[in-house]
Amino acid sequence: MLEPYLSCARGRVESHSEDASDDSLVLVAQSGDHDAFMELRRRHAKKLLPRIYRITRSWEDAEDVLQDSFLKAFVHLKTFEGRSSFSSWLTRIAINSALMLLRKRRVVEISIDSSAIDDEHWSGWELADNGKNPEEAYVQRELEQHLHYATRQLRPALQRVVHLRRTEGYSTSEIAAVLGISPSAAKSRLMRAKTALRASMS
């Protein structure tokens, strides 16, 4: 009973592939139409590649993952039931493929700890080997980007103490000397900065 509809839909896709919806293209592609799937690939590849790159941090690896993702999507297309959009389904395949690639490698990423500030250390930002947990590495990379953005939203005085602690590695007493304030005032600013950053990142 579906064949007349599929034949009609296929004609529409072939004649107006750029105007066809993803749903109609998927329906035709599920019937075995390679051109319909290639149109889906053309639509989504450009947006998907940067998202994969954010995980792999390598354009060459991202392109390999992209090809692998579309191959998996084509092979399993008949299992797609439309409970989510085709774009979301495809994105999940791509992210899983990228994470699978990372599982085969050891990577060093920025890890953010929730430790409190003490008198001499800005605990919480340090290099950690997350090679055995690529999902966490991906999340931590996202958090580091958020942290950078959140720091830029602080008022200048707090940005300054964060920079001195994180980038320069200054102790509380050294920060106080640089800024010409008391150590207790420097510690107070550090606490306010970290509280603001945690609130933003939550």
Secondary structure as the mmCIF struct_conf table of DSSP 4:
data_model
#
loop_
_struct_conf.conf_type_id
_struct_conf.id
_struct_conf.beg_label_comp_id
_struct_conf.beg_label_asym_id
_struct_conf.beg_label_seq_id
_struct_conf.end_label_comp_id
_struct_conf.end_label_asym_id
_struct_conf.end_label_seq_id
HELX_RH_AL_P HELX_RH_AL_P1 GLU A 3 SER A 15
BEND BEND1 HIS A 16 HIS A 16
TURN_TY1_P TURN_TY1_P1 SER A 17 ASP A 19
BEND BEND2 ALA A 20 ALA A 20
HELX_RH_AL_P HELX_RH_AL_P2 ASP A 22 GLN A 30
TURN_TY1_P TURN_TY1_P2 SER A 31 GLY A 32
HELX_RH_AL_P HELX_RH_AL_P3 HIS A 34 THR A 56
HELX_RH_AL_P HELX_RH_AL_P4 TRP A 59 VAL A 75
TURN_TY1_P TURN_TY1_P3 HIS A 76 HIS A 76
HELX_RH_3T_P HELX_RH_3T_P1 LEU A 77 THR A 79
BEND BEND3 GLY A 82 SER A 84
HELX_RH_AL_P HELX_RH_AL_P5 PHE A 86 ARG A 103
TURN_TY1_P TURN_TY1_P4 LYS A 104 LYS A 104
BEND BEND4 ARG A 105 ARG A 105
STRN STRN1 VAL A 108 ILE A 112
HELX_LH_PP_P HELX_LH_PP_P1 SER A 115 ILE A 117
BEND BEND5 ASP A 119 GLU A 120
TURN_TY1_P TURN_TY1_P5 SER A 123 GLY A 124
STRN STRN2 TRP A 125 ASP A 129
TURN_TY1_P TURN_TY1_P6 GLY A 131 LYS A 132
HELX_RH_AL_P HELX_RH_AL_P6 PRO A 134 ARG A 152
TURN_TY1_P TURN_TY1_P7 GLN A 153 GLN A 153
BEND BEND6 LEU A 154 LEU A 154
HELX_RH_AL_P HELX_RH_AL_P7 PRO A 156 ARG A 166
TURN_TY1_P TURN_TY1_P8 THR A 167 THR A 167
BEND BEND7 GLU A 168 GLU A 168
HELX_RH_AL_P HELX_RH_AL_P8 THR A 172 LEU A 179
TURN_TY1_P TURN_TY1_P9 GLY A 180 GLY A 180
BEND BEND8 ILE A 181 ILE A 181
HELX_RH_AL_P HELX_RH_AL_P9 PRO A 183 MET A 201
#
